[in-house]
Amino acid sequence: MPKLKTKSGAKKRFRLTAKGKVRMNQANKQHGMIKRTNKQIRNQRGTTIMAESDAKVVRKFLPYG
């Protein structure tokens, strides 16, 4: 069998944890932060775990993750 190719876009945006969950950057944090509350900015630091229903799709793009 040939090697499977990883989707380049997914490779740049997602990582898998040791247990196989998908870790991603927080949404809604790229621009326009002046109109967001301090609480929202504070809670959106770092990364988050993706919902399992969405993670199933992303795992197909990262075959050797």
Backbone torsions as a table, in degrees:
resi	resn	phi	psi	omega
1	MET	NA	138.2	176.0
2	PRO	-72.9	164.2	176.6
3	LYS	-68.4	147.6	176.4
4	LEU	-86.3	143.4	178.7
5	LYS	-91.4	141.0	174.8
6	THR	-89.3	139.3	175.5
7	LYS	-68.1	124.1	-174.5
8	SER	-63.9	-36.6	179.4
9	GLY	-65.1	-40.4	179.6
10	ALA	-69.9	-35.3	179.9
11	LYS	-61.0	-35.0	-177.8
12	LYS	-81.3	-21.8	-171.2
13	ARG	-105.9	-24.2	-172.6
14	PHE	-129.2	150.3	172.3
15	ARG	-134.2	154.7	177.6
16	LEU	-100.4	141.8	174.8
17	THR	-81.2	176.9	-179.1
18	ALA	-63.7	-30.3	-180.0
19	LYS	-90.0	2.3	175.4
20	GLY	92.6	6.9	175.9
21	LYS	-78.7	156.4	-176.7
22	VAL	-96.9	124.8	178.6
23	ARG	-103.5	137.2	-176.5
24	MET	-141.9	164.4	174.8
25	ASN	-71.6	156.7	179.0
26	GLN	-68.2	142.2	176.9
27	ALA	-81.2	160.9	174.1
28	ASN	63.6	36.8	-177.2
29	LYS	-133.2	22.5	-176.9
30	GLN	-90.1	-38.6	-178.9
31	HIS	-156.7	170.8	178.8
32	GLY	72.4	31.7	-176.3
33	MET	-74.2	-16.2	-177.5
34	ILE	-65.9	-28.9	-178.8
35	LYS	-91.9	-1.9	178.4
36	ARG	-90.4	155.0	179.2
37	THR	-76.4	157.1	178.2
38	ASN	-61.6	-34.9	178.6
39	LYS	-63.0	-42.1	-179.8
40	GLN	-66.6	-42.2	178.9
41	ILE	-62.4	-42.2	-178.9
42	ARG	-65.3	-40.8	-177.8
43	ASN	-75.2	-15.2	-177.4
44	GLN	-100.5	16.6	176.1
45	ARG	-71.0	150.4	171.5
46	GLY	72.2	-144.3	-175.8
47	THR	-118.6	171.9	178.7
48	THR	-142.0	165.4	177.7
49	ILE	-90.7	132.3	-177.8
50	MET	-75.1	149.4	176.5
51	ALA	-60.9	145.0	-172.8
52	GLU	-63.1	-34.8	-179.7
53	SER	-65.2	-36.6	177.4
54	ASP	-79.1	-32.2	-176.3
55	ALA	-65.8	-29.1	178.8
56	LYS	-59.3	-40.0	-179.1
57	VAL	-69.1	-42.2	-175.9
58	VAL	-68.4	-34.6	-179.5
59	ARG	-62.9	-26.9	177.0
60	LYS	-67.4	-28.8	-179.2
61	PHE	-81.5	-15.3	-179.8
62	LEU	-117.9	73.5	-169.3
63	PRO	-64.5	-31.2	-176.9
64	TYR	-105.8	15.1	-178.2
65	GLY	-65.0	NA	NA
